[in-house]
């Protein structure tokens, strides 16, 4: 299983970014996918998740209304669209899949929100 995130970078407050995670080595359409983030000195936190079919998603309260999660099962990709970003969104963002009793992680992509 390999998960590779991309799309991070530096963005000004109020700006937008779209993160992409491409998965390989799994039957992608069979698994829900999740996004996590970790800020310096803090524990990794769940940002949100999406069902295997992409018909439902959920987001943590702090990003609800600003972030959306989507997926393209034909491309084995899951996306995190972030808008109206805040400095507190600064973190390393990870995609994740739970399968066969194990959690698999990508290497993460750094997102920095700063003026």
C-alpha positions as CSV (number, residue, x, y, z in Angstrom):
1,X,0.0,0.0,0.0
2,X,1.4,3.4,-0.9
3,X,-0.2,6.8,-0.3
4,X,1.3,9.9,-1.7
5,X,0.1,13.4,-0.8
6,X,0.8,16.5,-2.8
7,X,-0.4,20.1,-3.2
8,X,0.8,21.6,0.0
9,X,2.6,24.9,0.2
10,X,2.5,28.5,1.6
11,X,-0.8,30.3,1.3
12,X,-2.1,33.6,2.8
13,X,-4.9,33.7,5.3
14,X,-8.2,33.5,3.4
15,X,-6.6,31.7,0.5
16,X,-7.2,28.2,-0.9
17,X,-5.3,25.0,-1.6
18,X,-6.2,21.6,-2.9
19,X,-4.4,18.6,-1.6
20,X,-4.3,15.3,-3.5
21,X,-3.6,11.8,-2.3
22,X,-3.0,9.1,-4.8
23,X,-3.2,5.5,-3.6
24,X,-1.7,2.3,-5.0
25,X,-1.5,-1.3,-4.0
26,X,-5.1,-1.3,-2.8
27,X,-8.6,-1.8,-4.3
28,X,-9.2,1.9,-3.8
29,X,-12.9,2.0,-4.4
30,X,-13.4,-0.6,-1.6
31,X,-12.2,1.7,1.3
32,X,-13.2,4.9,3.0
33,X,-10.4,7.4,3.0
34,X,-9.5,10.0,5.6
35,X,-7.4,13.1,6.0
36,X,-5.5,13.9,9.2
37,X,-3.2,16.8,10.1
38,X,-0.5,17.4,12.7
39,X,0.7,20.8,13.8
40,X,4.0,21.3,15.7
41,X,3.7,20.2,19.3
42,X,0.2,18.8,18.8
43,X,-1.2,15.3,18.3
44,X,-2.3,14.2,14.9
45,X,-6.0,15.1,14.5
46,X,-8.7,13.8,12.1
47,X,-9.7,16.4,9.5
48,X,-12.4,14.3,7.9
49,X,-13.3,11.3,5.8
50,X,-15.2,10.1,2.8
51,X,-17.1,6.9,2.1
52,X,-15.8,4.4,-0.4
53,X,-18.4,5.5,-3.0
54,X,-17.8,9.2,-2.3
55,X,-21.4,9.7,-1.6
56,X,-20.9,10.9,2.0
57,X,-18.2,12.9,3.8
58,X,-17.7,14.3,7.2
59,X,-15.4,17.0,8.5
60,X,-14.3,18.1,11.9
61,X,-16.0,21.1,13.3
62,X,-13.1,23.5,13.0
63,X,-13.0,23.1,9.2
64,X,-16.6,22.5,8.4
65,X,-17.9,25.0,5.8
66,X,-14.3,25.7,4.7
67,X,-13.0,22.3,3.6
68,X,-14.4,19.6,1.4
69,X,-13.4,16.1,0.7
70,X,-13.9,14.3,-2.6
71,X,-12.5,11.3,-4.5
72,X,-12.1,10.0,-7.9
73,X,-12.1,6.2,-7.8
74,X,-11.1,5.9,-11.5
75,X,-7.9,7.7,-10.7
76,X,-7.4,6.3,-7.2
77,X,-7.3,9.8,-5.8
78,X,-8.8,11.6,-2.8
79,X,-8.8,15.3,-2.5
80,X,-9.0,17.9,0.3
81,X,-10.1,21.3,-1.0
82,X,-9.3,23.9,1.6
83,X,-10.7,27.5,1.4
84,X,-10.9,30.5,3.7
85,X,-7.8,29.2,5.3
86,X,-6.6,30.3,8.7
87,X,-3.1,30.3,10.3
88,X,-4.3,27.5,12.6
89,X,-4.7,25.3,9.6
90,X,-0.9,25.2,9.4
91,X,0.1,21.6,9.7
92,X,1.4,18.5,7.9
93,X,-1.6,16.9,6.2
94,X,-1.8,13.1,5.8
95,X,-4.2,10.8,4.0
96,X,-5.0,7.5,5.5
97,X,-6.7,4.2,4.9
98,X,-7.6,1.6,7.4
99,X,-7.5,-1.9,6.1
100,X,-7.0,-5.4,7.5
101,X,-6.6,-4.0,11.0
102,X,-3.8,-1.6,10.1
103,X,-3.7,2.1,9.3
104,X,-1.6,3.2,6.4
105,X,-0.2,6.7,6.0
106,X,1.4,8.8,3.3
107,X,4.5,10.9,4.0
108,X,2.4,14.0,4.4
109,X,2.4,17.4,2.8
110,X,3.2,20.6,4.6
111,X,0.6,23.4,4.5
112,X,1.6,26.8,5.9
113,X,-0.9,29.6,6.2
114,X,0.8,32.9,6.8
115,X,1.0,36.4,5.5
